[in-house]
Amino acid sequence: MSTSIATKDFVAALCGLLNETFNNVQGYFLDRGISLFETPATVSAEEASISIGGKCATLAAQVKHIAFYLDVLEKTVRTQRFGEVDWDKIWRETGAVTPAEWGAIQSELGAGYNRIQDLIADTAEWG
């Protein structure tokens, strides 16, 4: 009995989970209307500038951190270089944001998602 999963099945599952997380909730693990694209789209820059729970980073920093992670992930997988990453940079540098900055952060998230989708499409073999 084989313990391998067919590439097409793996890619379909991976893309389905990413789509659920970022774009189009199907109910796998999120409630409708709360994907990573939908939620920030309903939040103003002023609201995104508020510290989560009064103790954590702002929502803007949280979203920027996800975009940063996607960027690091894509570059690492493509180059196979696993260097030091300043994971705290976003937390140090992202606080209150203007409407333009908040829009740019949301765009960064979208661009990161698109790059990960491209990475998946470009990967012929999954070891």
N, C-alpha and C positions, 0 to 999 in steps of 0.2 A: 504494500500500500504506500502510495506516495504521500510525503508530507509537504509537498510544494503546493503553492497556490498559483494558478494560471495568471500570467501577467495582466491579461485583459480584465480579469476579475479583481485583482489587486488595484489596478489603476481606476477601475470603476468605483470601487469602494472608497479609495482615497479621495477621488474627485467628489464623490457624493458627500463625504464628511466635510471636506473643505467648503463645498457649496453651502452645506447646512450652516457651518460656522460663520461664513462671511456674507452670504448673499441671499439664499433662498431656502428658508426653513421648511423642512419637510416633516419635522416632528421626531427626528431620530433622537435628539437630546436637547433641543431648544424649543421654547414656545414661539409661536408665530409672532413676527414683528420685532424680534430682539436680536437679529443677526448683527455681526460687527459692522456692516454697512448701514443697516437700518437704524440702529440705536443712536450712533453719533449724529446722524442726519437730523434727528429731532432735538438735538441739544445745541443751545446757543454757545457762543464763545465765552460768554460770562459764566454760564453754568459749567462749561468744560474747564474753567479756571478754578473751580472750587475743589479743595482737597477732599478726597473721598473719605467719608467718615470723620473728617477733621484731623486724621492722624496719618493718612497715606498721601501719595502723590495725587496730583490733579487728574481728572479724566483725560485731559489733553495729553499728559505725560503717559498715562496708561495706553492710550491709543498709539502714541508715537513709539512707545516701547515695542508694541506688537509689530509695527511697521519696520522698526530697527531689527527685530528678531528675524523677520522674513527676509530682509536684506542679507543678514549674516548667514542665514540658512542657505539661501540660494547661492551666494558666493562660495561658501564652504563646500557644498556638494559639487558645484561645477569645477572648482580648482583643486579640491581635495587637500586644501591647506587649512590646518587647524591651529591658527595662531591665537594670541591673546586678544580678548575683546573687552572693551571698557563697558560692561553692562550697566554700570552706575551713571554713565554720562547723561542719559535721558533724564534720570531722576534729578540730577544736579542742574540741568540746563532748561528743563521745561516746567514752567509754572503757569502764571496767568498768560492767556493768549488773546490776541486781537481776532476779530472775525476773519481777517485774511490769513493769519497764522493757523487758525483752527481749520479753515478750508484746505490749507496746504497740508496739514497733518492728515486729514481725511483722504486727500489725493495721494499722499505717500502710502497710506494703507492700501488703497486701491491698486497702486502701481506694484506694491510688494505682492499682493494677491495675484496679479496678472503674471508677474515674473515666476511665481511658484507654479502657476498653471502651465506656463511655458516650459519650465524645468521638467515637470511631469511628462508633458508631451514629447520633450526632447530625449527622455530617458528610455533607451531601447531595452535595457536589461535591469532587473531589480534583483540583486543578490541577497 
